[in-house]
Amino acid sequence: MINRVARALAAAGVEAPRAEAEQLAAYVLEVPRGRLALADGFTPAQRDRLDALVGRRLTREPLQHLLGSAGFRHLELAVGPGVFVPRPETELLAGWGIERARECAAPLVVDLCSGSGAIALAVAQEVPAARVVAVERSPAALAWLRRNAAGRAAAGDRPIDVVAADVTDPDLLADLAGQVDVLLCNPPYVPRSVTVPPEVAGHDPDEAVFGGADGLDVIRPVVDRAAALLRPGGAIGIEHDDTHAAAVPALLRGDGRYDRVAEHRDLAGRPRWASASRRADGTHADPAPAWQTDSS
């Protein structure tokens, strides 16, 4: 049965057909994927349910929508129509932010364009002393964010603060100005002309994917607002398109309020996110020369 599903998925162009076939089978059989070899066969009802799920996947509906959840670091997040499905690449940005937050005794961490709450909830889980603020504009995404945040609160853990707001608002989180230790952002950043996979084009919210003609429409105001929110020495990390390896670090340097600008690559070696620190003296310096670069 799994082999048959894998062949069908492969024929439809799914990138990891065997892995997805096993995940779907485990979901239907209600067993961990690692114990499939020990599971009983499918009942007729389970076979019908699997066939229905496979039929939906063949139309390139995201696997996470079929399963109702997406893994992110040590979390399982509820996801579905109306919210961007978190990607493994973003785990690297979250991990970097977690390490920066751990350098503070009682850190204040802000997650902009929070979506499902992946970054915010990962920080909250792995840095229990942190106060975490998650900002999202989309009503549909906010519903998923609040659902995931409620699960944390129901478990008795310190809740995160969910704020409904536009991250391009020049007065965003005015009450936190100059206090934030770590600011993380996975914004919409794909240039409008880029062709995206069917799972993205047909199911991820357009406003969570595309960032204008050059992909920087949200990143530009975030760079500006983050400088006002961060305390001196505070850290910022922004995910970006792999065509933005020069553009986003240039925006950070050009702002004049950041130093220690660095570019980071994902596990495939592609430029994926940039980081910087708010100048420790809180001043506004002249922009660095365009040739001055740091990388990691």
Helices and strands as residue ranges (DSSP letters): H 2-11, H 17-29, G 33-38, H 44-58, H 63-67, E 69-72, E 75-78, H 90-102, E 108-112, H 118-126, E 131-136, H 139-154, E 161-164, G 174-176, E 180-185, H 198-203, H 206-209, H 219-229, E 230-239, H 247-255, E 258-265, E 271-278
